[in-house]
Amino acid sequence: MDRIRINGGRQLKGEIRISGAKNAALPLMVAAMLSDKPLVLKNVPRLADISTMIQLLQQHGVEVSAAPGENGHSRGTTLTLKTAKITSTTAPYDIVRKMRASVLVLGPLLAREGRAKVSLPGGCAIGARPVDLHIAGLKAMGAEIDIDGGYMEARAPKGLKGARFTFPKVSVGATENLMMAASLAKGTTVLDNAAREPEITDLAECLMAMGVPISGVGTETLTIEGVESFREATHSVVPDRIEAGTYAMAVAMMAGDVELLGGRLELIESVAGVLRSAGVTFEPTERGFRVHRTNGALHGVDVMTEPYPGFPTDLQAQMMALMTRAEGASMITETIFESRFMHVPELARMGANVTIHHESALVRGVPKLRGAEVMATDLRASVSLAIAGLAAEGQTTLHRVYHLDRGFERLEEKLAACGADIERLKG
C-alpha cells in the first residue's frame, strides 16, 4: 500500500495548477445517463473516485472514452460519455460501497427507465449522511421507493411528474439527484431550500447546455422544466475550490508565496476571509490568485462550518492543521457531519494540542510539530496530515493514502514543484 513521506520545514514558492472539482465532475458524469446524445466534459481530474464512477456508469451502459486535456493531462482529462441505451438499472453494492456519490444514479435511472435498484451508498466514514432527502424528493415526483436488503428499489411506471419540494435541510447530493430527475420529468419542478454550492451551479449550467430550462441558478429556489430529449453538449468542469483552499492553507502554514493557477477566488471568499483574519494575503492575478504569508505569525481564528457560501466542511480538517501552529487559540465547530474529528488523534501524535467537546474542537497553537507515522481516516483528514507534515520537524509518513487519491490529483507532485520535500513511496 502506498505511503507519502514528508520532510518538513521547506517553504513553498512557485505555482500550482488547480484541477477540476471532483464534487462537480461526478454529478456531471452521471448527467450523461439522461440523454442518448454525447456529453463532452473537459477539465475532469484524474482521481480514484472518477475511475469508480466510470466503472459504475459503464455497467449501466454508458460508453466512456478519455483523452488528454490541454497540454497533456496538466489541464485535466476530456471525457466523452454517451448513453444510447441503459443496459442495467441496478447499481450494485460492490461499486456503490466505494463512493457516496454513486447514489446520484438513482434519479436519472428512475426518470429515464421508470425503475432503479441502487445499493445504499458508502464512502468516507464521517457520519451517517442518510439518503432520506433523495427518497422524499423522488416520492414527491411520483416515485414509489422501498428499501430491501440494503437496496433502494424505486419505481415510476408512468414516469416522474414535476412537483414542488422543499428540502427540510440543505443537501448537495439530494439537490443534484432531484435536478437530474426533474430534467426528464413531465412538467415543472421547483426545489426550495436547494443547495447553492458552486458544484450545483456547474451542474445546472451543464444541464442547460443539454437543453434543460432552469431558472434561479445560484439561489435557494431552482425551477426546472422537464424535457423529452436533450442536445449534444460540451462543458468544462469548474475549478476545485476545496483543492484551492487546501493549497492556500498549505502555503499559509509554511509562510510561502504561491500562485494558484485557474483558482477562482470568488468561490472561496468565506475561506479567504477567515485566512485574512489569520494573517494570510490573497491577491487576484490574470491566471488565478496569489497566496502568501511572508511576514508575521499566524493568528488563531474561530471557524464554524456551514452550507455554501459559509465555510465548507471539506476544509475543516485542513484549517485545524493550520491552527495548530497559530498564536493563541481557535475554536473550530463542525455543524455539517458528525464524526468528522477523526484526524485529531493523528494530529496529536505530531504534538498538536486539540481538545474536543461535542461538535467543537479547541485548538491551542504549539511552538512546533514533530514528524510521526500517521494514518489517514478519510479524504480531507488525509490532506490535513500532509499539511501538518509540511511544517513538522523531521519526517512524517502518511499511511492509507488511497483516501487522498480519491480527491487530490498528484498532490505530492504539485507540492514538490513548489519546494516541498515530499515523495510517494510505492508498496
C-alpha positions as CSV (number, residue, x, y, z in Angstrom):
1,M,0.0,0.0,0.0
2,D,1.4,3.4,-1.0
3,R,2.6,5.9,1.6
4,I,3.7,9.5,1.4
5,R,6.9,10.7,3.1
6,I,7.4,14.3,4.0
7,N,10.5,16.0,5.5
8,G,9.1,19.2,7.0
9,G,10.4,22.8,7.1
10,R,10.6,23.7,3.4
11,Q,9.0,27.0,2.3
12,L,6.6,26.8,-0.6
13,K,7.2,29.1,-3.6
14,G,6.1,28.9,-7.2
15,E,2.8,28.0,-8.8
16,I,0.2,25.2,-8.6
17,R,-2.5,24.5,-11.2
18,I,-5.9,23.8,-9.6
19,S,-7.6,20.8,-11.0
20,G,-11.3,20.4,-12.0
21,A,-13.6,19.8,-9.0
22,K,-14.2,16.2,-8.1
23,N,-17.5,17.1,-6.4
24,A,-18.6,18.8,-9.7
25,A,-17.3,16.2,-12.1
26,L,-19.1,13.2,-10.5
27,P,-22.7,14.5,-10.9
28,L,-21.8,15.9,-14.4
29,M,-20.7,12.4,-15.4
30,V,-24.0,11.0,-14.1
31,A,-26.0,13.6,-16.1
32,A,-24.8,11.8,-19.2
33,M,-27.3,8.9,-18.3
34,L,-30.2,11.2,-19.0
35,S,-29.5,11.5,-22.7
36,D,-28.7,9.4,-25.7
37,K,-26.6,12.3,-27.1
38,P,-22.9,12.6,-26.4
39,L,-21.8,14.8,-23.4
40,V,-18.2,16.0,-23.6
41,L,-16.7,17.0,-20.2
42,K,-13.4,18.9,-20.1
43,N,-11.1,19.5,-17.2
44,V,-12.0,16.3,-15.4
45,P,-9.5,15.4,-12.7
46,R,-7.6,12.1,-12.6
47,L,-8.8,10.6,-9.3
48,A,-9.8,7.3,-7.9
49,D,-13.4,8.5,-7.5
50,I,-13.6,9.4,-11.2
51,S,-12.4,5.9,-12.1
52,T,-15.0,4.4,-9.8
53,M,-17.7,6.5,-11.4
54,I,-16.6,5.4,-14.9
55,Q,-16.8,1.8,-13.7
56,L,-20.4,2.3,-12.4
57,L,-21.6,4.2,-15.5
58,Q,-20.2,1.6,-17.9
59,Q,-22.1,-1.2,-16.2
60,H,-25.3,0.8,-16.7
61,G,-24.4,1.0,-20.5
62,V,-22.7,4.4,-20.7
63,E,-19.9,4.5,-23.3
64,V,-16.9,6.4,-21.9
65,S,-13.8,7.5,-23.8
66,A,-11.0,9.6,-22.3
67,A,-8.4,11.8,-23.9
68,P,-5.7,14.1,-22.5
69,G,-6.8,17.7,-21.9
70,E,-4.9,20.8,-22.8
71,N,-1.1,20.4,-22.5
72,G,-1.4,16.7,-22.0
73,H,-3.0,16.0,-18.6
74,S,-1.8,19.2,-16.9
75,R,-5.2,20.7,-17.5
76,G,-7.3,17.6,-16.8
77,T,-8.8,14.8,-18.9
78,T,-11.5,15.2,-21.5
79,L,-14.3,12.6,-21.2
80,T,-16.9,11.8,-23.9
81,L,-19.9,10.0,-22.5
82,K,-22.8,8.6,-24.4
83,T,-25.7,6.5,-23.2
84,A,-27.5,5.2,-26.3
85,K,-29.3,2.7,-24.1
86,I,-29.5,1.8,-20.4
87,T,-28.4,-1.8,-20.2
88,S,-28.9,-2.2,-16.4
89,T,-31.0,-0.4,-13.9
90,T,-29.2,-1.9,-10.9
91,A,-26.3,-0.1,-9.2
92,P,-24.5,-2.9,-7.3
93,Y,-23.1,-2.8,-3.8
94,D,-19.6,-3.8,-4.9
95,I,-19.3,-0.4,-6.7
96,V,-21.6,1.8,-4.7
97,R,-20.0,1.0,-1.4
98,K,-16.7,2.7,-2.5
99,M,-18.2,6.1,-3.1
100,R,-21.1,8.1,-1.7
101,A,-21.7,9.9,-5.0
102,S,-22.9,6.7,-6.6
103,V,-26.3,7.3,-5.2
104,L,-26.7,10.0,-7.8
105,V,-27.6,7.4,-10.5
106,L,-30.9,6.9,-8.7
107,G,-32.7,9.9,-10.1
108,P,-31.5,9.6,-13.7
109,L,-32.2,5.8,-13.9
110,L,-35.7,6.3,-12.5
111,A,-36.5,9.2,-14.8
112,R,-35.3,7.5,-17.9
113,E,-36.3,3.9,-17.3
114,G,-39.1,4.1,-14.8
115,R,-37.2,1.9,-12.4
116,A,-34.0,1.6,-10.4
117,K,-32.3,-0.6,-7.9
118,V,-29.5,1.2,-6.1
119,S,-27.4,0.0,-3.2
120,L,-27.3,2.1,-0.1
121,P,-24.1,4.1,-0.5
122,G,-20.7,4.0,1.2
123,G,-17.7,6.4,1.1
124,C,-15.9,8.1,3.9
125,A,-16.7,7.2,7.5
126,I,-17.7,10.7,8.6
127,G,-21.2,10.2,9.7
128,A,-24.5,8.7,8.6
129,R,-25.3,11.0,5.7
130,P,-28.7,9.4,5.1
131,V,-30.5,9.2,1.7
132,D,-33.8,10.1,3.1
133,L,-33.9,13.5,1.3
134,H,-33.2,11.9,-2.0
135,I,-36.1,9.4,-1.4
136,A,-38.5,12.1,-0.1
137,G,-37.9,14.3,-3.2
138,L,-38.4,11.5,-5.7
139,K,-41.5,10.3,-3.9
140,A,-42.9,13.9,-4.3
141,M,-42.3,13.5,-8.0
142,G,-44.4,10.3,-8.1
143,A,-41.9,7.5,-7.4
144,E,-42.6,4.5,-5.2
145,I,-39.5,3.6,-3.2
146,D,-38.8,0.7,-0.8
147,I,-35.6,-0.3,1.0
148,D,-35.0,-4.0,0.9
149,G,-31.8,-6.0,1.5
150,G,-29.6,-2.9,1.5
151,Y,-31.0,-1.6,-1.8
152,M,-33.3,1.2,-2.7
153,E,-35.9,-0.2,-5.1
154,A,-37.6,2.6,-7.0
155,R,-40.5,2.5,-9.5
156,A,-42.2,5.2,-11.6
157,P,-44.1,3.2,-14.2
158,K,-45.9,6.3,-15.5
159,G,-42.8,8.4,-15.4
160,L,-41.9,11.2,-12.9
161,K,-44.0,14.3,-12.7
162,G,-42.9,17.8,-11.9
163,A,-43.5,18.8,-8.3
164,R,-42.6,21.4,-5.6
165,F,-40.3,20.1,-3.0
166,T,-38.8,21.9,0.0
167,F,-35.7,20.4,1.5
168,P,-36.0,20.3,5.3
169,K,-32.2,20.9,5.4
170,V,-29.7,21.8,2.7
171,S,-28.3,18.7,0.9
172,V,-26.0,19.0,-2.0
173,G,-26.4,15.4,-3.2
174,A,-30.1,15.4,-2.9
175,T,-30.3,18.7,-4.8
176,E,-28.2,17.2,-7.6
177,N,-30.3,14.0,-7.8
178,L,-33.6,15.8,-8.0
179,M,-32.2,18.3,-10.5
180,M,-31.3,15.5,-12.9
181,A,-34.6,13.6,-12.3
182,A,-36.6,16.8,-12.9
183,S,-34.9,17.3,-16.2
184,L,-36.8,14.3,-17.6
185,A,-39.9,14.7,-15.5
186,K,-43.2,15.8,-17.1
187,G,-43.9,19.5,-16.2
188,T,-42.2,21.9,-13.9
189,T,-40.3,21.1,-10.7
190,V,-39.5,23.7,-8.1
191,L,-36.8,22.9,-5.5
192,D,-36.9,25.2,-2.4
193,N,-34.1,25.4,0.1
194,A,-31.8,23.9,-2.6
195,A,-28.1,23.8,-2.1
196,R,-26.2,26.8,-3.6
197,E,-22.7,25.3,-3.8
198,P,-20.7,26.2,-7.0
199,E,-20.9,22.5,-7.9
200,I,-24.7,22.8,-8.1
201,T,-24.4,25.8,-10.4
202,D,-21.9,23.9,-12.5
203,L,-24.4,21.0,-12.9
204,A,-27.2,23.5,-13.7
205,E,-25.1,25.1,-16.5
206,C,-24.3,21.7,-18.0
207,L,-28.0,20.7,-17.9
208,M,-28.9,24.0,-19.6
209,A,-26.3,23.3,-22.3
210,M,-28.0,19.9,-22.8
211,G,-31.3,21.8,-23.4
212,V,-33.0,21.9,-20.0
213,P,-34.5,25.3,-19.0
214,I,-33.5,26.1,-15.4
215,S,-34.1,29.4,-13.5
216,G,-32.9,30.5,-10.1
217,V,-29.4,29.2,-10.6
218,G,-27.2,30.2,-7.6
219,T,-30.2,30.8,-5.4
220,E,-32.1,28.6,-2.9
221,T,-35.0,28.1,-5.3
222,L,-34.4,26.2,-8.5
223,T,-37.2,25.9,-11.2
224,I,-36.6,23.1,-13.7
225,E,-38.7,22.5,-16.9
226,G,-38.6,18.8,-17.9
227,V,-37.7,18.0,-21.5
228,E,-38.4,14.9,-23.7
229,S,-35.0,15.0,-25.4
230,F,-31.6,16.6,-25.0
231,R,-28.9,18.2,-27.1
232,E,-25.3,17.2,-27.6
233,A,-23.3,19.3,-25.2
234,T,-19.7,20.2,-24.1
235,H,-19.0,21.5,-20.6
236,S,-15.8,22.4,-18.7
237,V,-15.7,21.3,-15.0
238,V,-15.4,24.2,-12.5
239,P,-12.0,24.5,-10.7
240,D,-11.9,22.7,-7.4
241,R,-12.5,25.2,-4.6
242,I,-11.6,22.6,-1.9
243,E,-8.2,22.0,-3.6
244,A,-7.6,25.7,-3.9
245,G,-8.5,26.3,-0.2
246,T,-6.3,23.3,0.8
247,Y,-3.2,24.6,-1.0
248,A,-3.9,28.1,0.3
249,M,-3.7,26.7,3.8
250,A,-0.5,24.8,3.0
251,V,1.1,28.0,1.8
252,A,-0.1,29.8,4.9
253,M,1.3,27.1,7.1
254,M,4.8,27.4,5.5
255,A,4.9,31.2,5.2
256,G,5.1,30.7,1.4
257,D,4.2,32.5,-1.7
258,V,2.4,30.6,-4.4
259,E,0.1,31.5,-7.4
260,L,-2.8,29.1,-7.7
261,L,-3.4,28.9,-11.5
262,G,-7.0,28.5,-12.6
263,G,-8.2,29.1,-9.0
264,R,-11.3,31.3,-8.6
265,L,-11.1,33.4,-5.5
266,E,-14.8,34.2,-5.5
267,L,-15.5,30.5,-4.9
268,I,-13.6,30.5,-1.6
269,E,-14.5,34.0,-0.3
270,S,-15.6,32.8,3.1
271,V,-12.3,30.8,3.4
272,A,-10.2,33.7,2.2
273,G,-12.0,36.0,4.8
274,V,-11.1,33.7,7.6
275,L,-7.5,33.3,6.4
276,R,-7.1,37.0,6.0
277,S,-8.0,37.4,9.7
278,A,-5.3,34.8,10.5
279,G,-2.7,36.8,8.7
280,V,-2.7,35.5,5.1
281,T,-2.8,37.7,2.0
282,F,-4.7,37.0,-1.2
283,E,-4.2,38.8,-4.5
284,P,-6.1,38.2,-7.8
285,T,-3.9,37.6,-10.8
286,E,-4.6,37.2,-14.5
287,R,-4.1,33.4,-14.2
288,G,-5.8,32.8,-10.8
289,F,-4.8,34.2,-7.5
290,R,-1.7,34.5,-5.3
291,V,-1.5,33.4,-1.7
292,H,1.4,34.5,0.6
293,R,2.4,34.9,4.2
294,T,5.9,36.2,4.2
295,N,5.8,38.4,7.3
296,G,4.4,37.9,10.8
297,A,2.9,35.0,12.6
298,L,-0.4,33.2,12.1
299,H,-3.2,34.2,14.5
300,G,-5.8,31.9,15.9
301,V,-9.3,32.4,14.5
302,D,-12.6,30.7,15.1
303,V,-14.4,28.8,12.4
304,M,-17.9,27.2,12.0
305,T,-18.7,25.0,9.0
306,E,-21.9,25.9,7.2
307,P,-23.5,25.3,3.8
308,Y,-22.3,27.5,0.9
309,P,-21.5,30.4,1.0
310,G,-20.3,29.6,4.5
311,F,-17.0,27.9,5.5
312,P,-17.0,24.4,3.9
313,T,-16.9,21.3,6.0
314,D,-14.4,19.8,3.4
315,L,-11.8,22.4,4.6
316,Q,-12.4,21.9,8.3
317,A,-9.6,19.4,8.9
318,Q,-7.1,21.4,6.9
319,M,-8.0,24.6,8.9
320,M,-7.5,22.7,12.1
321,A,-4.0,21.6,10.9
322,L,-3.2,25.2,10.1
323,M,-4.4,26.4,13.5
324,T,-2.1,24.0,15.4
325,R,0.7,26.4,14.5
326,A,-1.1,29.7,15.1
327,E,-0.6,32.1,18.0
328,G,-3.3,31.8,20.7
329,A,-6.3,29.5,20.5
330,S,-9.0,28.9,17.9
331,M,-12.4,27.2,18.2
332,I,-13.5,25.0,15.2
333,T,-17.1,23.9,15.2
334,E,-18.4,21.3,12.8
335,T,-22.2,21.6,12.0
336,I,-22.5,19.5,8.8
337,F,-21.3,16.0,9.6
338,E,-20.8,14.1,12.9
339,S,-17.6,12.0,13.3
340,R,-15.5,14.5,11.4
341,F,-12.8,15.0,14.0
342,M,-11.1,11.6,13.4
343,H,-7.9,13.5,12.3
344,V,-7.4,14.9,15.9
345,P,-5.7,11.8,17.4
346,E,-3.3,11.7,14.4
347,L,-2.5,15.4,14.8
348,A,-1.9,14.8,18.5
349,R,0.7,12.3,17.6
350,M,2.6,15.1,15.9
351,G,2.3,17.3,19.0
352,A,-0.9,19.3,18.3
353,N,-2.9,20.5,21.3
354,V,-6.6,19.9,20.5
355,T,-9.5,19.3,22.9
356,I,-12.8,18.1,21.5
357,H,-16.1,18.9,23.2
358,H,-19.2,17.6,21.3
359,E,-19.2,19.3,17.9
360,S,-16.4,21.8,18.7
361,A,-12.6,21.5,18.9
362,L,-10.4,23.9,20.8
363,V,-7.1,24.2,19.1
364,R,-4.2,25.8,21.1
365,G,-1.3,26.7,18.9
366,V,2.0,25.0,19.8
367,P,5.6,26.2,19.1
368,K,6.4,23.2,16.9
369,L,5.0,20.0,15.4
370,R,7.0,16.7,15.3
371,G,7.2,14.3,12.4
372,A,5.5,11.0,13.0
373,E,3.9,7.9,11.5
374,V,0.2,8.9,10.9
375,M,-2.8,7.2,9.3
376,A,-5.4,8.8,7.1
377,T,-9.0,8.1,8.2
378,D,-10.9,9.9,5.4
379,L,-10.3,12.1,2.3
380,R,-10.0,15.5,3.9
381,A,-8.3,14.2,7.1
382,S,-5.6,12.7,5.0
383,V,-4.6,16.0,3.4
384,S,-4.7,17.8,6.8
385,L,-2.0,15.5,8.0
386,A,0.1,16.3,4.9
387,I,-0.2,20.0,5.7
388,A,0.9,19.3,9.3
389,G,3.8,17.2,7.9
390,L,5.0,20.2,5.8
391,A,5.5,22.2,9.0
392,A,6.7,19.4,11.3
393,E,10.3,18.9,12.4
394,G,11.7,15.7,11.0
395,Q,10.0,13.1,8.9
396,T,6.2,12.3,8.6
397,T,4.9,9.2,6.9
398,L,1.3,9.2,5.9
399,H,-0.3,5.8,5.6
400,R,-3.6,4.8,3.8
401,V,-3.1,7.4,1.1
402,Y,-5.8,5.8,-1.0
403,H,-8.1,8.2,0.8
404,L,-6.0,11.1,-0.5
405,D,-6.1,9.7,-4.0
406,R,-9.9,9.8,-4.1
407,G,-9.9,13.6,-4.1
408,F,-6.4,15.2,-4.8
409,E,-4.7,14.9,-8.1
410,R,-0.9,14.5,-8.0
411,L,-0.7,16.2,-4.6
412,E,2.9,15.2,-4.0
413,E,4.0,16.3,-7.5
414,K,2.3,19.7,-7.1
415,L,3.8,20.4,-3.7
416,A,7.3,19.1,-4.7
417,A,7.3,21.5,-7.6
418,C,6.9,24.4,-5.1
419,G,9.8,23.2,-2.9
420,A,8.3,20.7,-0.5
421,D,10.4,17.6,0.3
422,I,7.7,15.1,-0.4
423,E,7.5,11.8,-2.2
424,R,5.2,8.8,-2.8
425,L,6.6,5.5,-1.6
426,K,5.2,2.6,-3.5
427,G,4.4,-0.5,-1.5
